[in-house]
Amino acid sequence: MLDSYRREINYLRISVTDRCNLRCRYCMPSEGFRWIPHENILRFEEIIEIVREAVKLGIHKIRVTGGEPLLRKGIVNLIEMLASIEGVQDLSMTTNGTHLEKFARELKQAGLQRINISLDTVNAERYAYLTGGGNIERVLRGIDAALEAELTPIKLNCVIQHNSNEIDARTVTKFANQKGLEIRYIHQMNLAEGIFSAVEGGDGGHCEQCNRLRLTADGFIKPCLFSDLRYEVRQLGARNALLETIRNKPKEGTTNRINYFYNIGG
């Protein structure tokens, strides 16, 4: 389906939880964040209904995100349910990788095709600092498990301050080359201030060709990461919420003052 600017909308990012086991400095607010109440989180059946309606409207690319999606109880079952929907051609996930060692093979068997893993440095001390205490060894084991399970192509999402020649980014680049992984450099963004730019090595940030919608864990469909616009599925119904979102997708991003990255799926 085309939006009002003649962009083909065929990509839905689904946040299945706002919970995360890391506290990345650019993702989580330093204080005052509030988790979505459990009763407000979409049930799997609701997610599947939304995706079925989305497919009817031309969506064929699905990405599961969080928070950290592997914290969602029953996530492998959800992947299997999504993979069984006729019309879903591309099913992927973005994860911090800390639980991937446990889930990689099961996810592949359930129908997940490929995976993106967040990795901003390969220095253990720097990783712990940037993630609020994360253990990089768990991520490295997760990457190896994803390679063994053939969740390929595996892409690394590397957040940068200024450019891909920064020391942390260079170490991630070297690691990716050694492992045969792809890498995407994502400039650090600010939702409230409207600071964003194109992703190096990826499609994000190009407003003129944006093809995506976002479904939050509590059932709002958003037309743009950098917008306060959102349409509630439980109030409007899945099809109407999708149609309103597509009709009102803005030409370009501005600001988003009602979400953080941890509760919108990035």
Helices and strands as residue ranges (DSSP letters): E 11-15, G 38-40, H 44-56, E 61-65, G 69-71, H 75-83, E 90-95, H 100-110, E 114-118, H 124-130, H 136-149, E 154-160, H 167-179, E 182-187, G 207-209, E 212-215, E 220-222, E 231-232, H 233-236, H 238-247, G 261-263
